[in-house]
Amino acid sequence: MNVILTMGEPLMTFAISDRRPFAVRAHVAGAEINTAVGLSRQGVAVRFFSRLGDDALADAALAALEDAGVDTSSAVRAVGERTGLIVTERVDDHEMRSEHFRSGTATSRLSPVDIPGDLLDGVASVHLTGIVPALGDGPRAAWEALIRQAVARGIPVSLDVNHRPQLIDDNGLRSVVGGVIDRIATLFCNEAEALVLTGEADPRRALAALVARGPGTVVLKLGRRGVLASLPDGRVLESGSFEVPLPTHPVGAGDAFNAGWLGALLAGTAPEIALPLAAWIAARVVAHPADHDGFPSATEIDGMRTALLAGDLEAPPFDAPAAGQARLPIGATS
């Protein structure tokens, strides 16, 4: 069976739901983990690689991945080192505030020597984010080495820019992405990231500028306005965002979208259907407080795909104003 490989940092999220009385809900997160779980829910074989601590948080992260059907057998455990965490709190019905505590974690000490020689065996594609190289020089070197190895083997690489300003500034982001963009098959980014990378405020001009730098496919997530996708044949597709009831839980929206898009294309779905299908999948996740627990089942996804193909359900119009309910902020927070 062909496998999708992803590499990232597992994190434990503590979501503060109330201050009086104080209430916290814990769940496992991390952008690459969210996408890995979403792909596995669709029946895709996924391998997750990381350098983790040997603490209770790492145990919980690996257990959550294994329960989701993700292969973690290649993960490296670092004795005496620790796992990172995130604390989230609701700001209003649309937004969440996140504080990251990931300095000095086991993943921040990742280096190329940690990558097993057989990590890419049986791998059909690799999905990465811009978070790992933002953790430090060692992680960046390992991340770049994995991309080089994949490309040398003819394995396509998808990359979600996933800018984390608390980890890396705009110049650093441009350096990281610019160093590999010509080797990326599919690039995912949001509107703010596209502006940093291209200097273009107009989404379609930014999309064209990113395509010109090498990726065959570029998917540009535009928050509540929807999403644009430029394909290798030169076509540009668009979809609006699906409405979700308030309050929304936008963390993980972009990761869920990535999993929906990649999984749909692997299943042979036409891009015209894959785009709104991925947007709908992300909307389901946004309606749930955890980062990936709301990801729909393979059966539900098949039903939605069938409805879109039959014309029983149309994709929302691109750039349409929200009415009544909040629209999914695709890529606003991933």
N, C-alpha and C positions, 0 to 999 in steps of 0.2 A: 504493500500500500504506500502511495506517495505521501510524504509528510511535509507540513509547514513547520519551519523552525522559527522560534522567536527567542530573543534574549533581552532580559530586562531586570529591573530591581523589584522584588516583592516588598510590599509595604502592608502594615496593619493600619487600618483607618479607624479612628475613634470619632464617631459622629455624635456631637453634643446636640441632643434634641430638646433639652430644657435645662434651665439653670436653677429653677426653684420649683420643685425639688430637682437636684442635679441628676440628669439621666444621660447615659452614654450607650451607644450601640456600636459594637465592634464588627468589622468585616475585613476580609483580605482584599487588597487592591493593588494598583500599579497598572499603568497604561498597557503594557505588553501582556500582563495577566488578563486584563479585561478582554483584550482581543483574542487571546488564546482560548479562554473559556467560551467566548462567543462562537469561535470557529468549531470547537469541539461539540457544542450544542447542535451544530448543523451536520454532525457526523464526519467532520474533517479530522484526520489524524494530526495531532499537534505535539511538537517536542518543545519544551521550555528549558532554556539554559540560563543559569545565573551562578554567581558566587554568593552564598548565603552564610549567615552566622549559624551558630549551633544553639540558639536560644529558643524559647517557647514561641516567639513570633514567627521564626523561620519554620518551625514544626507546623504551625497552623497554616502558613502559606502553602507549604508542600502538600499538606493534607487536603486543603481546599482544591488545589490543582488536580491532585490524583482523584478526588471524588468527582471532579468534572470530566475525567477521562483524559487528562493531559499527561503526557509522558515526562516525568521529571528525573529519569534515571541518570541523566548526564550532569545534573546540577552538582556543584562543588560546595561542600560544607567546610567552613573555616572555623577551626576550633578556637573558642574564646572570643569570637567576634560577634557583633550584634546586627540586628535587622532594623531597618528604618520604620518610621511611622508618620502618619498624617492625622491632624486634628481638624475636623470640619465643623462649621456652625452655620446655620441658616441666617442670611442677611435679610431677605424678603422672599416673596412667593416665587421669584424667578432666579435668585442668585444664592450661591453658597460661598462662604469664605474658607480657605484652606491654609493651614500652616504646616510646613514640611519640616521634619526632624530626620535628616538623612546624612548629616555630616559624620564622617568617620565610620560609616557602615561597612559591612563586608563587601557589598557590591562596589563601593567607592574605591576598594583596593583591588578590583579586578584588573588583570593584565593579560596580554596575549598568551603567556605560558599556561594560563588556566583553561584555555580552549582545547578540549580533547581532539585528538587527531581524527577520530571517526565521527565527529559531531555532525558533519554534513552528509554522511552516508545515508542513502535512501531519501534524502530531502529533495522535494520538488520545487520549493520556493522558500524564501526567507523574508520575514516581516520584522522590521526594526523601527525604533523611534529615535528622536534626537535627544532623549533624556539620558541614556547611558553615557554618551560622550561628554555630556555636561557635568558629569560627576567627578571628572578629573582626568589627568593625562593618561593614567593607566587604563581606565575604562575606555577612553577615546581610542587608544592604540588597539585595544582588543576588538572594539567595534569596527574600526577600519580594517583590521586584519580579517575579520569574519566576512566583511563585504568583498575584500579582494579575493579571498578563497572561494566564495560563492560565485563571483563573476568568472573566475578562472575555470570553474567547473561548468559554466553555462547555466547556473541556477539564477533565476530572476530574483531581484531584491525589491521589496516595497518598503517605503520609508514614510512614516508620519513625522512631520517636523516637531510637533509637540513641544513648543517652546516653554521652558520653565524659567521665567525671569529671575526667580530667586536662586537659580543655579548658574545661569549664564546670561551675559548681556547680549545686546543686539549684534555687536561686532563679533562676539564669540559664536553666535548662532550662524552668522553669515560665513564664518570660517569653517565651521563644522559641516554645514550643508554644502557649501561651495566646493569642499574638498572631495565630495563623493557624488554630487548630483548627476554627473555625466554617466555614472554607472548604475543609476537607479532606474528600474523598469516602471514603477508606479510611485508617484509622489502624492502624499496627502498633506494638505495644510489648511489653515483657516485664513480669514481675511487679514488679520493683524500680522500673521507670520508672512503672508505673501507680500505685504507692504514692506516689511523689514528686508526680505530677500530681494525684492525687485525695485523698490522705490515707487511702485505704481499703486495709486489709490483706487483706480478703476479696476474692478475685478476681472473683466475680460482682457484688459491690457496686461494685468498681472499674470493671468493664466497663460497668455501667449508668450510672455517673457520667460516663464518657467519652462514651458515646452521647448523653447529655443535653446535651453541649456542642456537638453539631453533626454529627459524621461519620456518614454513613449506614451504614458498616461499620466495626466495630472488631474487630481480631484481637489477642487477648491470649495471648502465649506464656509458658508456665508451667514452663519447664525440663523436667525428667524426668517431670513429672506430665502433660504434654501441652499442649493448646492449646484455647482457647475462641474462638468467633467470633460476634459479634452482627450480624445481617443487617438490611437496610433494612425487611424485612417484620416485624421484631420477633422472629424466631426466634433462638435461641441454639444453636449447634452445638458439639460437642466431639469431640476425638480424642485418643487416647493417643499416646505416643511409640514409635517403632520401635526395636528393640534393635540395637545395633551392637557388634562385637567391640572389646575393649580392645587398645591404648590408643585413646581417642577424640581427635579433633582439632576441638574445638568452634568455633574461630574461623571465621566464615562461615556458621554454622548458620542464623541468623536471616535473612541475606541470601538464602540458597538457598531458605528457606521462602517468602520474599516472591516470588521469581521463580516458584516452583512455583505459588503461589496465583494470582498475576496472570496467568501464562501459561495455567493451566487454565481460568480464567474467560473469557479471550479466546478460547479454543478452544471455548467453549460448554459446558464441563463444569459440572454442577450443583454448588453449594457443598458438598452432603453428600459428594460424591466428591472435590472439589477440596481439602478440608481434610486428609483422610488422605493424599491424593496428595502434597500439599506437604510434609507431615511425613515421608513416605517419601523424597522427593527430598532433604530436608535431612539425613536419616540417611545417605544415600549420600555426601554431601559430608563429613560428620563422620568417616566412616571413612577419609578420604583426608587426607594431611598438608598439602596446599595448600588455599588458601581456596575455590577453585572448580573445580579440575581434576577432582574426583570427580563433578561434576554429570552425571547420566545423559543418554544420547542421547534424541532425540525418539522413536526407535523403542522404547527401553526404557520411556519414560514412557507411551507409548501402550499397551504391554503391561500395565503396572501399572494404568492407568486401566480397561482392559478387564476385568482380574481383579477389581477393586473393584466395577465395575458388575455383573458376572455373579455376584457373591457368592462367587467362588472364593477370595477373600482378604478377611478382615474387618479393619477398623481396630482397632488395639490398644485395650483399654479405657482410658478416661480415668482419671487419677490412680491407675493400677495400680502396685504396687511393682516395681522391677526384679528380674529373676530370671536369674541365670547371667551375663548380659552387661550391659554398661552401656546405659542407655536414652539416646536422643538428648536432649541438653539444649537443647530448642527455645528459642532466644532467650536462652539463658544468656550467650552471647558471640556477637555478630554482627558 
